Amino acid sequence: MTPIDANFVETLLNMSESDTLDFKQEQYPLANATPEQEGELVKDILAFANAWKRSDAHMGGLARR
């Protein structure tokens, strides 16, 4: 597993989405989230966890466009 530091995050932000990198339009609400909002986060995490990969996969917040 790759250590997550500022340089690694910057590298991810400069990459395009792919099978192992998924950017989200908005940050997941964590404080005071509704059950539906919590479910969206869990759904996305489980989708990544269940996808067969040969390398690390990452979900990023707010994509730069």
C-alpha positions as CSV (number, residue, x, y, z in Angstrom):
1,M,0.0,0.0,0.0
2,T,1.3,3.5,-0.9
3,P,1.7,5.9,2.0
4,I,-0.6,8.8,1.7
5,D,1.3,12.1,2.0
6,A,0.9,15.6,0.4
7,N,3.0,14.6,-2.6
8,F,0.9,11.5,-3.2
9,V,-2.3,13.4,-3.0
10,E,-1.0,16.0,-5.5
11,T,-0.1,13.2,-7.9
12,L,-3.6,11.8,-7.6
13,L,-5.2,15.2,-8.2
14,N,-3.3,15.5,-11.5
15,M,-4.4,12.1,-12.8
16,S,-7.6,11.3,-14.7
17,E,-10.3,9.1,-13.4
18,S,-9.8,5.4,-14.1
19,D,-10.6,1.9,-12.8
20,T,-8.5,2.7,-9.8
21,L,-9.2,6.4,-9.2
22,D,-12.7,7.9,-8.7
23,F,-13.2,11.6,-8.0
24,K,-16.4,12.8,-6.4
25,Q,-18.2,16.1,-7.3
26,E,-18.9,16.9,-3.7
27,Q,-17.5,15.9,-0.3
28,Y,-19.6,13.3,1.6
29,P,-21.4,15.0,4.5
30,L,-20.2,13.3,7.6
31,A,-21.5,15.4,10.5
32,N,-25.3,15.5,10.7
33,A,-25.6,13.2,7.6
34,T,-29.0,11.7,6.9
35,P,-29.2,7.9,6.6
36,E,-29.5,8.2,2.8
37,Q,-26.3,10.3,2.7
38,E,-24.4,7.8,4.9
39,G,-25.7,5.1,2.6
40,E,-24.1,6.8,-0.4
41,L,-20.7,6.8,1.2
42,V,-21.0,3.2,2.3
43,K,-22.2,2.2,-1.2
44,D,-19.2,3.8,-2.9
45,I,-16.7,2.3,-0.4
46,L,-18.2,-1.2,-0.9
47,A,-18.2,-0.8,-4.7
48,F,-14.4,0.0,-4.6
49,A,-13.8,-2.8,-2.0
50,N,-15.6,-5.4,-4.1
51,A,-14.0,-4.5,-7.4
52,W,-11.1,-6.8,-8.4
53,K,-7.9,-4.9,-8.7
54,R,-4.2,-5.7,-9.0
55,S,-3.2,-2.3,-7.6
56,D,-4.4,0.2,-5.0
57,A,-7.5,2.2,-5.7
58,H,-8.5,5.6,-4.4
59,M,-11.6,7.8,-4.1
60,G,-10.8,11.5,-4.2
61,G,-12.8,14.5,-3.0
62,L,-13.7,17.4,-5.2
63,A,-12.2,16.9,-8.6
64,R,-10.3,19.8,-10.3
65,R,-11.7,20.5,-13.8
